[in-house]
Amino acid sequence: NSWDGRLELPSMVNWEGKDYPLIFLSSIAFEGCKTLTSILIPETVQDIITSYSDYLCERYVIKSPFIGCTQLESIEVAENNRRLSAADGVLYNYDKTKLYNYPCGAKRTHYTILEGVQFIGTSAFKKCVNLASVSIPNTVTQIFNSCFSGCSNLEEIILPDNISIIYSGCFYGCSKLESIHLPENLTEIEINAFARCTSLRKIVFPEKLKTIGLGAFKDCQLDTLVIKGNLDDSSIKKLLPDLDGSTTIYVLESEVERYRKLYSGTVLPLDSTGIGAIADLPSKTRETFDLQGRRIGKPQQGVNIIRNADGTTKKVLIKH
């Protein structure tokens, strides 16, 4: 787990007097190589393995080959490799439909994923602490486990509407994440997906979302949760322990009594003239006041005054 500077991997390795082609980079292959700054992958490598079986602990471990390479600034691929490729130091498959790994030591604060990418691999951006934002094209359909886990400076991200599942640990520990748009086709949020996103204040569940995994919002400090659809019973029981009672939940009018029986905090009906008007506003660009001009932390029943970042105001009625 140590290598200083640049590493050019050989295309052949010798084992007990015999030469073998290097065809895979396995999970945790370079784990903890904190002084590795760049790597060149040879033409023989065909695939990147992101999981392994820990027989001692009897568990399946998901990690990328470059986990913990905190100074890795660039991943390069030999030009004649027909399975993998690289662009701006980022590792893709050959036809650039899958992003395997972003080098977590890269200095840039914003990255735009290439148009045409369909899959973002396991732990692809894990612990990329310099990134504040990532632009994801609408061609992306799957973002795998722990993809942005530990991106502690990531502030905002918009997920494309083709995403139907947010996999486990995807945004775990993104402590500066203030805003996230959940796609309209989202049906499931897996375990720990947003756990420890301590700056996330508001989130809107789209109508098709039915399933929430255990601890999906653990240690978050949500002010407002808007639920546009009907979660299944198991998901509600998993979700509510993540909320400390200070979160105001807005649900369909037919669901209000159901949630009030299970949740100690405030539950209000979803209303297109009330919370709908508030939910569409980015939380970090507005302030909320009561009719006496006193600033309040979140919308309350009755008339609320919303002041936008540009200084404009509007009145919003929250009905019981």
C-alpha positions as CSV (number, residue, x, y, z in Angstrom):
1,N,0.0,0.0,0.0
2,S,2.8,2.4,-0.8
3,W,4.0,4.0,-4.1
4,D,5.5,7.4,-4.6
5,G,4.6,9.5,-7.6
6,R,3.7,8.0,-11.0
7,L,3.1,4.3,-11.6
8,E,3.2,2.6,-15.1
9,L,1.7,-0.8,-14.8
10,P,3.4,-3.6,-16.8
11,S,1.3,-5.5,-19.4
12,M,3.0,-8.8,-18.3
13,V,3.8,-10.1,-14.9
14,N,6.1,-13.0,-14.0
15,W,5.0,-15.7,-11.6
16,E,7.2,-18.7,-10.8
17,G,9.1,-18.3,-14.0
18,K,6.0,-17.8,-16.3
19,D,4.7,-14.6,-17.8
20,Y,1.1,-13.7,-17.5
21,P,-0.8,-10.8,-19.0
22,L,-2.3,-8.3,-16.6
23,I,-6.0,-8.4,-17.4
24,F,-7.8,-7.1,-14.3
25,L,-7.4,-4.4,-11.7
26,S,-9.0,-5.9,-8.6
27,S,-10.8,-4.3,-5.7
28,I,-8.5,-2.6,-3.2
29,A,-5.5,-3.2,-5.4
30,F,-4.0,0.2,-4.6
31,E,-5.9,0.8,-1.3
32,G,-4.1,3.4,0.9
33,C,-1.4,4.3,-1.6
34,K,-1.5,7.9,-0.3
35,T,1.5,9.1,-2.3
36,L,0.4,7.7,-5.7
37,T,-0.1,10.7,-8.0
38,S,-0.8,9.1,-11.4
39,I,-1.2,5.7,-12.9
40,L,-1.0,4.3,-16.5
41,I,-3.1,1.2,-17.2
42,P,-1.6,-1.0,-20.0
43,E,-3.4,-2.2,-23.1
44,T,-3.9,-5.7,-21.7
45,V,-6.3,-4.7,-18.8
46,Q,-9.9,-5.6,-19.7
47,D,-11.9,-4.7,-16.6
48,I,-12.0,-3.1,-13.2
49,I,-13.2,-5.3,-10.3
50,T,-15.0,-3.4,-7.5
51,S,-15.9,-6.2,-5.1
52,Y,-14.5,-9.2,-3.3
53,S,-15.5,-11.8,-0.8
54,D,-14.1,-11.4,2.7
55,Y,-14.2,-15.1,3.8
56,L,-12.8,-14.4,7.2
57,C,-15.8,-12.0,8.1
58,E,-18.2,-13.9,5.8
59,R,-19.2,-10.8,3.9
60,Y,-19.2,-9.2,0.4
61,V,-17.1,-6.1,0.3
62,I,-17.6,-3.4,-2.4
63,K,-14.6,-1.1,-2.9
64,S,-12.8,0.4,-5.9
65,P,-9.1,-0.4,-6.7
66,F,-8.1,3.2,-5.9
67,I,-9.8,3.6,-2.5
68,G,-7.8,5.9,-0.2
69,C,-5.4,7.1,-3.0
70,T,-5.8,10.7,-1.7
71,Q,-3.1,12.2,-3.9
72,L,-4.1,10.4,-7.1
73,E,-4.7,13.2,-9.7
74,S,-4.8,11.3,-13.0
75,I,-5.7,7.9,-14.3
76,E,-4.4,7.2,-17.8
77,V,-5.0,4.3,-20.2
78,A,-2.7,3.0,-23.0
79,E,-3.9,4.2,-26.4
80,N,-4.2,0.6,-27.9
81,N,-6.4,-0.6,-25.0
82,R,-9.8,-1.6,-26.5
83,R,-11.7,-2.1,-23.2
84,L,-10.8,1.0,-21.2
85,S,-10.2,4.6,-21.9
86,A,-9.5,7.9,-20.0
87,A,-10.6,11.5,-20.4
88,D,-9.1,14.4,-18.4
89,G,-7.6,11.9,-16.0
90,V,-10.9,10.0,-15.4
91,L,-11.3,6.3,-16.0
92,Y,-14.1,5.1,-18.4
93,N,-14.8,2.0,-20.4
94,Y,-13.7,2.1,-24.0
95,D,-16.9,3.5,-25.5
96,K,-17.4,5.9,-22.6
97,T,-20.8,4.6,-21.4
98,K,-19.5,3.8,-17.9
99,L,-17.4,5.9,-15.6
100,Y,-15.3,3.7,-13.4
101,N,-13.2,6.0,-11.3
102,Y,-12.6,9.7,-10.7
103,P,-9.1,10.4,-9.1
104,C,-9.9,11.6,-5.6
105,G,-6.7,13.8,-5.5
106,A,-7.8,15.9,-8.5
107,K,-7.8,19.6,-7.6
108,R,-10.9,20.8,-9.6
109,T,-14.0,21.7,-7.6
110,H,-16.5,20.9,-10.5
111,Y,-16.6,18.0,-12.9
112,T,-19.0,17.5,-15.8
113,I,-19.5,13.8,-16.7
114,L,-19.3,13.0,-20.4
115,E,-22.5,13.0,-22.4
116,G,-23.5,9.5,-23.3
117,V,-22.4,7.9,-20.0
118,Q,-25.1,5.5,-18.8
119,F,-23.5,4.0,-15.6
120,I,-21.4,5.5,-12.8
121,G,-19.5,2.8,-11.0
122,T,-19.3,1.7,-7.4
123,S,-17.3,4.2,-5.3
124,A,-16.5,6.1,-8.5
125,F,-16.2,9.5,-6.6
126,K,-15.8,8.2,-3.1
127,K,-14.0,10.6,-0.8
128,C,-13.3,13.1,-3.6
129,V,-13.1,15.9,-1.1
130,N,-12.3,18.7,-3.5
131,L,-15.5,18.4,-5.5
132,A,-18.3,20.9,-4.7
133,S,-20.5,20.0,-7.7
134,V,-20.9,17.4,-10.3
135,S,-23.0,17.7,-13.5
136,I,-24.6,14.4,-14.6
137,P,-26.0,14.0,-18.1
138,N,-29.5,12.8,-18.7
139,T,-28.1,9.7,-20.4
140,V,-27.2,8.2,-17.0
141,T,-29.6,5.5,-15.8
142,Q,-27.7,4.0,-12.8
143,I,-25.4,5.3,-10.1
144,F,-24.0,2.5,-8.0
145,N,-23.2,1.9,-4.4
146,S,-21.2,4.5,-2.4
147,C,-20.7,6.5,-5.6
148,F,-20.4,9.9,-3.8
149,S,-19.8,8.6,-0.3
150,G,-17.5,10.9,1.7
151,C,-17.5,13.8,-0.7
152,S,-17.5,16.1,2.2
153,N,-17.5,19.4,0.2
154,L,-20.2,18.4,-2.3
155,E,-22.9,21.0,-2.0
156,E,-25.4,20.4,-4.8
157,I,-26.2,17.7,-7.3
158,I,-29.1,17.2,-9.8
159,L,-30.0,13.6,-10.6
160,P,-31.3,12.8,-14.1
161,D,-34.9,11.6,-14.4
162,N,-33.8,8.2,-15.7
163,I,-32.6,7.2,-12.3
164,S,-35.0,4.8,-10.5
165,I,-32.9,3.6,-7.6
166,I,-30.5,5.4,-5.3
167,Y,-28.2,2.6,-4.2
168,S,-26.9,2.0,-0.7
169,G,-24.5,4.6,0.7
170,C,-24.6,6.7,-2.5
171,F,-24.3,10.1,-0.7
172,Y,-23.2,8.8,2.8
173,G,-21.3,11.5,4.7
174,C,-21.8,14.3,2.1
175,S,-21.9,16.7,5.0
176,K,-22.1,19.9,3.0
177,L,-24.8,18.7,0.6
178,E,-27.5,21.4,0.8
179,S,-29.7,20.6,-2.2
180,I,-30.6,17.5,-4.2
181,H,-33.3,17.1,-6.8
182,L,-34.7,13.6,-6.7
183,P,-35.8,12.4,-10.2
184,E,-39.5,11.9,-10.9
185,N,-39.0,8.2,-11.8
186,L,-37.3,7.3,-8.5
187,T,-38.9,4.3,-6.9
188,E,-36.4,3.3,-4.2
189,I,-33.8,4.8,-1.9
190,E,-31.6,2.1,-0.4
191,I,-30.0,1.8,3.1
192,N,-27.8,4.7,4.3
193,A,-28.1,6.5,0.9
194,F,-28.2,10.0,2.6
195,A,-27.0,9.1,6.1
196,R,-24.9,11.9,7.7
197,C,-25.8,14.5,5.1
198,T,-26.0,17.0,8.0
199,S,-26.5,20.1,5.8
200,L,-29.5,18.8,4.0
201,R,-32.5,20.8,5.2
202,K,-35.3,20.0,2.7
203,I,-36.1,17.0,0.4
204,V,-39.0,16.3,-1.8
205,F,-40.0,12.6,-2.4
206,P,-41.5,12.2,-5.9
207,E,-44.8,10.5,-6.4
208,K,-43.4,7.2,-7.7
209,L,-41.1,6.7,-4.7
210,K,-42.4,3.7,-2.6
211,T,-39.4,2.1,-0.8
212,I,-37.0,3.6,1.7
213,G,-34.1,1.5,3.2
214,L,-33.0,1.4,6.8
215,G,-31.1,4.5,7.9
216,A,-31.5,6.2,4.6
217,F,-31.6,9.6,6.3
218,K,-29.8,8.8,9.5
219,D,-28.2,11.8,11.3
220,C,-29.7,14.2,8.8
221,Q,-31.2,17.4,10.2
222,L,-34.2,18.0,7.8
223,D,-36.4,21.0,8.4
224,T,-38.9,19.9,5.7
225,L,-39.9,16.6,4.1
226,V,-42.4,16.6,1.3
227,I,-43.9,13.2,0.4
228,K,-45.9,13.4,-2.9
229,G,-46.8,9.8,-3.1
230,N,-47.6,6.7,-0.9
231,L,-44.7,5.0,0.9
232,D,-45.2,1.4,1.8
233,D,-45.7,0.6,5.6
234,S,-42.3,-0.9,6.0
235,S,-40.6,2.2,4.5
236,I,-42.5,4.6,6.8
237,K,-41.3,2.6,9.8
238,K,-37.7,2.8,8.6
239,L,-37.9,6.5,7.7
240,L,-39.5,8.0,10.8
241,P,-36.7,7.0,13.3
242,D,-34.3,9.1,11.2
243,L,-36.4,12.2,12.0
244,D,-36.1,13.8,15.5
245,G,-39.5,15.4,15.6
246,S,-38.3,18.8,14.4
247,T,-38.9,18.0,10.8
248,T,-42.2,19.2,9.3
249,I,-43.7,16.5,7.1
250,Y,-46.1,17.3,4.2
251,V,-48.1,14.4,2.9
252,L,-51.2,13.8,0.8
253,E,-54.4,14.9,2.7
254,S,-55.5,11.2,2.8
255,E,-52.3,10.3,4.5
256,V,-52.2,12.9,7.2
257,E,-53.8,10.9,10.0
258,R,-51.8,7.9,9.2
259,Y,-48.5,9.8,9.7
260,R,-49.8,11.7,12.8
261,K,-50.3,8.4,14.6
262,L,-46.7,7.4,14.0
263,Y,-44.8,10.6,14.1
264,S,-44.3,13.0,17.1
265,G,-43.6,16.1,15.0
266,T,-45.7,18.3,12.8
267,V,-47.6,16.6,9.9
268,L,-49.5,18.9,7.4
269,P,-51.4,18.2,4.2
270,L,-49.7,18.7,0.9
271,D,-51.3,21.7,-0.8
272,S,-50.5,23.1,-4.2
273,T,-51.1,26.7,-3.0
274,G,-49.1,26.1,0.1
275,I,-46.1,23.8,0.5
276,G,-46.0,23.2,-3.3
277,A,-45.0,26.8,-3.8
278,I,-42.4,26.6,-1.1
279,A,-41.0,23.2,-2.1
280,D,-40.0,24.5,-5.6
281,L,-37.8,27.1,-4.0
282,P,-34.1,26.2,-3.3
283,S,-33.8,26.2,0.5
284,K,-30.5,28.1,0.6
285,T,-31.9,31.0,-1.4
286,R,-34.9,31.9,0.7
287,E,-35.9,33.0,4.2
288,T,-39.3,32.5,5.9
289,F,-41.1,35.0,8.2
290,D,-44.4,35.2,10.0
291,L,-46.9,38.0,9.5
292,Q,-45.2,40.0,12.3
293,G,-41.9,40.0,10.4
294,R,-40.2,37.5,12.7
295,R,-37.9,35.0,11.0
296,I,-39.0,31.4,11.4
297,G,-37.0,28.3,10.7
298,K,-39.6,26.6,8.5
299,P,-43.1,27.3,7.1
300,Q,-45.9,27.1,9.6
301,Q,-49.7,26.7,9.4
302,G,-51.3,29.9,8.2
303,V,-49.7,32.7,6.2
304,N,-46.0,32.7,5.6
305,I,-43.8,35.4,4.0
306,I,-41.1,34.0,1.8
307,R,-38.1,36.3,0.9
308,N,-36.0,35.2,-2.0
309,A,-32.3,35.8,-2.5
310,D,-33.0,38.6,-5.0
311,G,-35.1,40.5,-2.4
312,T,-38.5,39.7,-3.8
313,T,-41.2,38.4,-1.4
314,K,-44.4,36.4,-1.7
315,K,-47.1,35.2,0.7
316,V,-47.8,31.5,0.9
317,L,-50.7,30.0,2.8
318,I,-50.2,26.6,4.6
319,K,-53.6,25.1,5.3
320,H,-54.3,22.6,8.1
